[in-house]
Amino acid sequence: MQFTSALIVVVAATLAASETPTPTKPNIVYVLVDDWGYGDVGFRNPAIKSPMFDELASTGVLLDRHYVFKYCSPSRASLMSGRWPHHAHQWNIVPQTVPLGMNLNFTAMPAKLKQAGYATHMIGKWHLGLKSEEYLPVNRGFDTMTGFLTGGEDHNTQRVQCGTDFWTDKAPDSRNGTYDAYTYRDVVDSLFEAHNSDDPFFLYLSLHNVHSPFEAPDEWVDLYPNKTCTQRRKYQGMVSVADNVTALVVKHLKATGMWNNTLIVVSADNGGAPCGGSNYPLKGCKGTFFEGGVRSLAFANGGLIPEKMSGTKVEGYIHIADWYPTFCKMAGVDPSDSGEGKFPVDGVDAWPLLSGETTGSGHSEIVLGFNFSEAQPEQGAIIVGDYKLIVGSQKANRCDYLMYSPLDYPCSQGPAAPDCDPNCLYNIRDDPLETKDLYHTQPDVAKQLLTRYMKYAEEPRDRQDQGYHVQGKLPNAAAVACPFFEQHGGYWRPWIVESEFGTA
């Protein structure tokens, strides 16, 4: 099958919705695009071919102040749990044999939706733990899951570290060896063919694109003229693949009459990676708390969006944790998740912003990160009103020391910019590109935000980040896991973890 020839056809076929009656509970679709740069979409960069993303953004609601964590796994934990990253975890599960995952005490989003009678499905990247069966997506509330359990792999072979990672429900999937997004298309088809459109439906489409390694079939790379560097052409092709898979989901929603009762949200999990995606015109990239690392591409659409909101831009702050209470309330279930061994839900209902009921954020502050030692002790960030405080040097290196990326990045480089010394303060409303550091010129504001930030030091430290506070000191079970994989067909899977690693 030639997927490129179907690109425009699939988009065009989605423009007419069916009049089929819809159930009371809304359908919910969340598309998460991995390492997607702020400037890497057609409506911000004409060089990118992303007709479905452009259509969804232009006829829906552009979420212009949508915030995430600065890299993969914590953003996903916030989405699935409704917590600030430091109330879930801020460590990345790297290497992949780190025997940790999203807190088992949390009631994950799909488990909440199942309480309301939803069919819950996941396709793509998990990255929230796999050391034991309790961490598997189907044991966190998903009816079905096809994809991979770790944080990144070869798109064609599904190889990572010491095994092959391709998984369906509770067992390895032998369909490895095909470009992953093509398999995901097949799964999308199967899910909609099997689904009764009268039943409420939740799909978490967690795409591997556009995460490294930069790989795309020639038919997608060939959409782009050979006027730029090879890495950029492959990256652009990967964006078009992500767009095409999303278009297929929209096509099915409309063909089955589900669209009119659907909310679909599309976002990135963090900014474009250093030496990878473009976050033009924002400062910074994945791995930093500058806007380019944490202010993500995001937009919403679907028949549930009021007509008055079509083609609008929402400027109120939304954090990825907000989708947990938003979806729970839409489904008619209690969004709270209090109990022993866990922080309460931090997210707030974003529907008033999406529906136009309000223009202001429901947050008095947004904690982007707190006191986590990745490359620098006491690193974090907080937004209060128009201001953002960044605590600690961001330790920018490699391509990202330049801080600003042009639209054809990394084929050409942007200008250099200073790091925080020791902290940074920006008015992100007046200065969204973070060109003027106010930390030393507005000491009263800096002190106020630092006080707000440091109040989180009063929380139980053993619950923040589940008690693991330094990325380099995370336990590693490779000596146990890798031989186990080899003995069981060479596939990644839950393994027996020695007691010394404790529980997560």
C-alpha positions in Angstrom: 0.0 0.0 0.0 1.3 3.5 -0.9 0.6 5.6 2.2 1.8 8.8 0.6 -0.8 8.6 -2.1 -3.4 8.3 0.6 -2.2 11.4 2.6 -4.5 14.0 1.1 -7.3 11.4 0.5 -7.4 10.5 4.2 -7.5 14.1 5.3 -10.3 15.0 2.8 -12.3 12.0 3.8 -12.5 13.2 7.4 -14.2 16.5 6.6 -17.8 15.2 6.6 -19.2 13.8 9.8 -22.0 11.2 10.0 -25.4 12.0 11.6 -25.4 8.7 13.5 -26.8 9.2 17.1 -24.1 9.3 19.8 -24.0 8.0 23.3 -24.2 10.3 26.3 -20.6 9.9 27.6 -18.1 11.5 25.3 -15.4 9.8 23.3 -11.9 10.9 24.3 -8.8 10.6 22.2 -5.3 11.8 23.3 -2.5 11.8 20.7 0.9 12.3 22.2 3.7 13.0 19.7 7.2 12.2 21.1 9.9 15.0 21.1 7.9 17.2 18.8 9.4 20.6 18.3 7.3 23.7 18.8 8.1 24.9 15.3 7.7 21.5 13.6 4.2 21.7 12.2 2.8 23.1 9.0 0.9 26.0 10.6 4.1 27.3 12.1 6.6 26.1 9.4 5.4 25.9 5.8 8.2 23.4 5.0 6.4 20.8 7.1 3.6 18.7 5.5 1.1 18.0 8.2 -2.4 18.6 6.7 -4.3 16.9 9.5 -2.5 18.6 12.3 -3.0 21.9 10.5 -6.8 21.2 10.0 -7.3 20.2 13.7 -5.5 23.3 14.9 -7.1 25.8 12.5 -10.7 24.5 13.1 -10.3 23.7 16.7 -8.6 25.3 19.7 -4.9 26.1 19.7 -3.6 25.6 23.3 -0.9 28.2 23.2 0.2 27.9 26.8 0.3 24.1 27.3 3.0 23.0 29.6 4.8 19.6 30.1 7.9 18.3 31.8 11.2 18.8 30.0 11.5 15.1 29.0 9.5 12.0 28.3 8.5 9.8 31.2 7.5 12.5 33.8 5.2 14.1 31.3 3.5 10.8 30.7 3.2 10.2 34.5 1.6 13.6 34.9 -0.9 12.8 32.1 -1.8 9.4 33.5 -1.9 10.5 37.2 -2.9 14.2 37.2 0.1 15.1 39.4 2.9 17.6 39.1 6.0 15.9 37.9 7.7 15.9 41.3 4.6 14.4 42.8 4.8 11.6 40.3 8.4 11.3 39.2 10.9 13.4 37.4 13.4 10.7 36.5 13.6 9.3 33.1 13.6 5.5 33.0 17.0 5.4 31.3 18.7 3.0 30.9 15.6 1.0 30.2 16.4 -1.6 32.8 15.8 0.9 35.7 13.3 -1.1 37.8 11.0 1.9 38.4 7.7 3.1 37.1 4.6 5.2 37.8 3.5 4.8 41.4 1.3 1.7 41.8 -0.8 3.6 44.4 -2.0 5.9 41.7 -5.3 5.2 40.0 -4.3 5.7 36.4 -6.5 7.7 34.0 -7.8 4.6 32.0 -8.7 2.9 35.3 -10.8 5.9 36.1 -12.5 5.9 32.7 -13.2 2.2 33.0 -15.3 3.0 36.1 -17.5 5.0 33.8 -17.9 2.1 31.3 -15.3 3.2 28.8 -13.5 0.9 26.4 -9.9 1.9 27.0 -7.1 1.4 24.4 -3.5 2.3 24.1 -1.2 2.3 21.1 2.5 3.2 21.2 5.0 4.1 23.8 4.4 3.4 27.5 7.6 4.4 29.4 6.0 4.1 32.8 7.5 0.9 34.1 7.7 -2.8 33.2 9.7 -4.6 35.9 6.6 -6.6 37.1 3.3 -7.3 35.6 1.5 -4.7 37.8 3.1 -2.0 35.7 1.8 -3.2 32.4 -0.7 -0.9 30.7 -3.4 -3.6 30.8 -3.0 -3.7 34.5 -3.2 0.1 34.9 -6.7 0.3 33.3 -6.3 -0.3 29.5 -8.4 -3.0 27.9 -5.8 -3.4 25.1 -2.3 -2.1 24.4 0.0 -2.5 21.4 3.3 -0.8 21.3 6.5 -0.8 23.4 7.2 -0.7 27.1 10.5 1.2 27.2 11.3 4.8 26.3 12.8 4.5 22.8 13.9 1.9 20.2 14.7 1.4 16.6 11.6 2.3 14.6 12.1 -0.6 12.1 13.5 -3.4 14.2 12.1 -2.5 17.6 15.5 -3.3 19.2 16.6 -1.5 22.3 19.5 -2.2 24.6 19.5 -6.0 25.2 16.3 -7.1 23.5 13.3 -6.5 21.2 10.5 -4.4 22.6 7.1 -4.9 20.9 4.2 -5.8 23.0 0.4 -6.6 22.9 -1.6 -6.8 26.1 0.3 -9.3 28.2 2.8 -10.9 25.8 5.4 -10.0 23.2 4.1 -9.2 19.7 5.9 -10.9 16.8 5.0 -8.1 14.4 8.4 -6.5 15.1 10.5 -5.7 12.0 8.0 -3.3 10.5 8.1 0.5 10.7 6.2 0.9 14.0 3.8 3.6 12.8 2.6 1.3 10.0 1.7 -1.4 12.6 0.0 1.3 14.7 -2.2 2.1 11.6 -3.3 -1.5 11.4 -4.2 -1.5 15.1 -6.2 1.7 14.7 -8.2 0.0 11.9 -8.8 -3.1 14.1 -9.9 -1.1 17.1 -12.5 0.8 15.3 -13.7 -2.2 13.4 -14.3 -4.1 16.7 -15.8 -1.1 18.7 -19.5 -0.6 19.2 -19.9 3.1 18.5 -22.7 3.3 21.1 -20.1 2.6 23.9 -17.8 5.4 25.2 -14.3 5.1 23.8 -10.9 6.2 25.1 -7.8 6.0 22.9 -4.3 7.0 24.0 -2.3 7.1 20.8 1.3 7.6 22.2 3.3 7.8 19.0 7.0 6.9 18.9 7.5 9.6 16.2 9.4 11.9 16.2 11.8 10.5 18.9 15.2 9.4 17.8 16.6 7.5 16.0 15.5 9.6 13.1 14.0 7.0 10.7 11.2 7.3 8.2 10.4 5.2 5.1 11.5 6.7 1.8 8.0 7.5 0.7 7.7 10.0 3.5 11.3 11.4 3.3 10.7 11.9 -0.5 7.9 14.3 0.3 10.6 16.8 1.1 13.0 18.3 -1.4 16.7 17.5 -1.1 17.5 21.0 -0.1 18.3 20.4 3.5 20.4 18.0 5.5 19.5 14.3 5.7 18.7 14.3 9.3 16.2 17.1 8.9 14.5 15.4 5.9 14.0 12.3 8.0 12.7 14.3 10.9 10.2 16.1 8.6 9.1 12.7 7.2 8.5 11.4 10.7 6.2 14.4 11.4 4.2 13.6 8.3 3.9 10.0 9.4 2.5 11.1 12.8 0.1 13.4 11.0 -1.1 10.5 8.8 -1.7 8.1 11.6 -3.7 10.8 13.4 -5.7 11.5 10.2 -6.7 7.8 10.2 -8.1 8.1 13.7 -10.1 11.1 12.7 -11.3 9.4 9.6 -12.7 6.5 11.7 -14.3 8.8 14.2 -16.2 10.5 11.5 -17.0 7.4 9.5 -18.5 5.7 12.6 -20.5 8.7 13.7 -18.4 9.1 16.8 -16.9 12.5 15.9 -19.8 14.7 17.0 -19.4 13.3 20.6 -15.6 13.3 20.7 -12.9 15.4 22.2 -9.4 14.9 20.6 -6.3 16.5 22.1 -3.0 16.4 20.4 0.2 17.5 22.2 3.9 16.9 22.5 5.4 15.4 25.6 8.3 17.9 25.7 10.1 20.2 23.3 12.1 19.2 20.3 15.3 17.4 21.3 18.8 19.0 21.1 20.3 18.4 17.6 16.8 17.2 16.5 13.6 19.2 16.4 13.1 23.0 16.0 11.5 24.9 18.9 11.5 28.2 16.9 11.1 30.9 18.0 11.3 29.7 21.7 14.4 29.5 23.7 15.8 26.1 24.8 14.9 22.5 24.0 14.1 19.2 25.5 16.0 18.8 28.7 15.7 22.5 29.8 13.1 24.4 31.7 13.2 27.2 29.1 10.0 27.6 27.1 11.4 25.5 24.2 11.6 22.5 26.6 8.3 22.8 28.4 5.8 24.8 26.4 4.6 22.2 24.0 2.7 22.1 20.8 -0.9 21.3 21.6 -4.4 21.8 20.2 -7.9 20.3 20.6 -10.8 19.5 18.3 -13.8 17.3 18.0 -17.6 17.7 17.8 -17.7 18.6 21.5 -15.8 21.8 21.0 -18.4 24.6 20.9 -18.7 26.3 17.5 -17.8 29.7 19.0 -14.4 28.2 19.9 -13.6 26.9 16.4 -10.4 28.5 15.1 -9.5 30.2 18.4 -6.4 30.3 20.5 -6.5 29.8 24.3 -3.9 31.8 26.2 -4.7 30.4 29.7 -2.2 28.1 31.2 -2.8 24.3 30.9 -0.6 21.7 32.3 -0.6 18.1 30.9 -1.7 16.9 34.4 -5.0 18.8 33.8 -6.2 16.3 31.3 -6.7 13.7 34.2 -9.4 15.7 36.0 -10.8 17.1 32.7 -11.4 13.6 31.2 -12.7 12.2 34.6 -15.3 15.0 34.8 -16.3 14.5 31.2 -16.8 10.8 31.9 -18.8 11.5 35.1 -16.3 10.0 37.6 -14.7 11.5 40.6 -11.2 13.0 39.6 -9.8 12.8 43.1 -7.3 10.1 44.0 -6.3 10.6 47.6 -4.9 7.9 49.8 -1.9 6.5 51.6 1.5 6.8 49.9 0.6 9.4 47.3 0.1 13.1 46.8 -3.4 14.2 45.8 -4.3 15.2 42.2 -2.8 18.6 41.2 -4.5 19.0 37.9 -7.6 21.2 37.3 -10.4 20.9 34.9 -9.4 22.5 31.5 -12.9 22.3 30.0 -13.8 25.8 31.0 -10.9 27.0 28.8 -11.7 24.7 25.9 -15.4 25.7 25.9 -14.8 29.4 26.3 -16.5 29.6 29.7 -13.4 31.3 31.0 -10.1 32.7 29.7 -8.1 32.4 32.8 -6.1 29.5 34.1 -7.5 27.5 37.0 -4.0 27.4 38.5 -2.6 29.9 40.9 0.8 28.4 40.0 2.3 25.6 37.9 5.2 23.6 39.2 7.2 22.6 36.1 9.8 20.8 38.2 11.2 20.8 41.7 14.7 20.2 43.2 15.6 17.3 41.0 19.2 16.5 40.4 19.7 15.5 36.8 22.8 17.4 35.8 22.6 20.1 38.4 21.4 20.0 42.1 18.3 22.0 43.0 17.0 22.4 39.5 13.4 23.2 38.8 10.9 25.9 37.7 7.6 27.5 38.7 5.1 29.8 36.9 3.2 32.3 39.0 1.0 34.8 37.1 3.0 36.3 34.3 6.4 35.2 35.7 8.4 32.1 35.4 11.3 31.3 37.8 13.9 28.8 36.6 16.1 27.4 39.4 19.6 26.3 38.6 21.7 26.1 35.5 20.1 24.2 32.7 23.5 22.8 31.7 22.9 23.2 28.0 25.4 21.4 25.8 26.0 20.0 22.3 23.7 21.8 19.8 21.5 23.2 22.5 24.0 25.6 24.0 23.0 27.9 21.3 19.5 28.1 22.9 17.6 29.3 19.8 16.8 27.0 16.9 15.8 28.2 13.3 13.1 26.4 11.4 15.5 24.2 9.5 17.4 23.2 12.7 19.8 21.4 13.1 20.9 22.0 9.5 21.6 25.6 10.5 22.2 27.0 14.0 20.6 29.8 15.9 22.2 32.4 18.2 23.8 31.5 21.5 22.2 32.7 24.8 23.4 32.7 28.4 22.3 30.1 30.9 20.8 30.8 34.3 23.2 32.2 36.9 22.2 31.0 39.4 18.5 31.3 38.5 16.5 33.0 35.8 13.3 35.1 36.0 11.2 35.9 33.0 7.9 37.7 32.3 6.7 35.0 29.9 3.7 37.1 28.8 5.6 40.2 27.8 8.8 38.3 26.9 7.7 34.8 25.7 11.1 34.2 24.0 12.9 34.7 27.3 15.3 37.3 26.0 15.5 39.4 29.2 16.4 37.8 32.5 14.9 39.8 35.3 16.3 37.8 38.2 18.8 40.5 39.3 16.7 43.5 38.2 13.4 42.6 39.9 14.7 41.0 43.2 11.3 41.4 44.9 9.5 39.3 42.3 12.3 36.8 42.3 12.1 36.5 46.0 8.4 36.0 45.9 8.6 33.2 43.3 11.5 31.5 45.1 9.5 31.5 48.3 6.6 29.9 46.5 8.9 27.4 44.9 10.7 26.5 48.2 7.4 25.8 50.0 7.6 22.4 48.3 10.7 21.6 50.3 8.2 21.2 53.3 6.6 18.2 51.6 7.6 14.6 52.6 10.8 14.1 50.6 10.5 10.3 50.5 7.3 10.8 48.5 8.6 13.3 46.0 9.9 11.3 43.0 9.1 8.2 45.0 12.2 8.8 47.0 14.7 8.7 44.1 16.2 12.2 43.7 19.3 11.7 41.5 19.1 10.4 37.9 22.6 9.0 38.1 21.8 7.0 41.3 18.7 5.2 40.0 19.0 1.4 40.4 19.8 -0.6 37.3 18.6 -4.2 37.0 20.4 -4.9 33.7 22.4 -7.8 35.2 19.1 -9.5 36.0 16.8 -8.3 33.2 19.0 -8.8 30.2 19.7 -12.5 30.8 16.0 -13.0 31.6 15.1 -11.6 28.2 17.6 -13.8 26.4 16.1 -16.8 28.1 12.6 -15.8 27.1 12.8 -15.3 23.3 14.9 -12.1 23.4 11.9 -9.8 24.1 11.5 -7.2 26.8 9.0 -8.2 29.4 8.5 -8.0 33.2 11.3 -9.7 34.9 12.1 -10.9 38.5 13.7 -8.1 40.4 16.0 -8.7 43.3 14.8 -7.4 46.7 17.7 -5.0 46.8 16.0 -2.8 44.3 12.9 -2.4 46.6 9.5 -1.4 45.2 8.5 1.5 43.0 
